[in-house]
Amino acid sequence: MSRPRIIMRAIREVLRLSLSKGRPVREISQACSLPKSTVFDYVKRAKQAGLSWPLPTD
């Protein structure tokens, strides 16, 4: 079974709440209606990529 697609808006909201506001994964997952594992994975990948908030325009 494939995973459902998550729109870019949800990913940006996860990163905004995590990188800008410093919210915990559990709170972000409830706010965005995403599993905690998905939120943790997005945040981990963003940190590995060296992203910060606000995101670069390019």
C-alpha positions as semicolon CSV with decimal commas, in nm:
position;residue;x (nm);y (nm);z (nm)
1;M;0,000;0,000;0,000
2;S;0,139;0,339;-0,094
3;R;0,141;0,635;0,136
4;P;-0,110;0,914;0,074
5;R;0,035;1,227;-0,080
6;I;0,087;1,522;0,150
7;I;0,060;1,863;-0,005
8;M;0,347;2,108;0,015
9;R;0,139;2,341;0,231
10;A;0,132;2,082;0,509
11;I;0,508;2,029;0,485
12;R;0,572;2,403;0,505
13;E;0,340;2,429;0,808
14;V;0,526;2,145;0,982
15;L;0,859;2,319;0,920
16;R;0,723;2,659;1,028
17;L;0,590;2,523;1,355
18;S;0,906;2,331;1,426
19;L;1,182;2,564;1,307
20;S;1,021;2,898;1,383
21;K;0,801;2,831;1,684
22;G;0,992;2,538;1,838
23;R;0,676;2,335;1,891
24;P;0,706;1,968;1,996
25;V;0,644;1,693;1,739
26;R;0,328;1,574;1,915
27;E;0,169;1,920;1,904
28;I;0,262;1,966;1,537
29;S;0,120;1,627;1,443
30;Q;-0,212;1,712;1,606
31;A;-0,225;2,058;1,448
32;C;-0,149;1,927;1,099
33;S;-0,338;1,595;1,130
34;L;-0,025;1,397;1,045
35;P;0,135;1,098;1,219
36;K;0,411;1,182;1,466
37;S;0,656;0,969;1,267
38;T;0,591;1,176;0,954
39;V;0,643;1,504;1,137
40;F;0,962;1,373;1,297
41;D;1,089;1,260;0,956
42;Y;1,021;1,600;0,792
43;V;1,191;1,789;1,073
44;K;1,490;1,553;1,074
45;R;1,536;1,584;0,697
46;A;1,508;1,964;0,711
47;K;1,775;1,983;0,980
48;Q;2,003;1,747;0,784
49;A;1,958;1,970;0,479
50;G;2,051;2,276;0,686
51;L;1,717;2,451;0,635
52;S;1,601;2,729;0,860
53;W;1,289;2,940;0,879
54;P;1,197;3,136;0,674
55;L;1,269;2,896;0,391
56;P;1,479;3,024;0,101
57;T;1,273;3,146;-0,194
58;D;1,459;2,934;-0,447
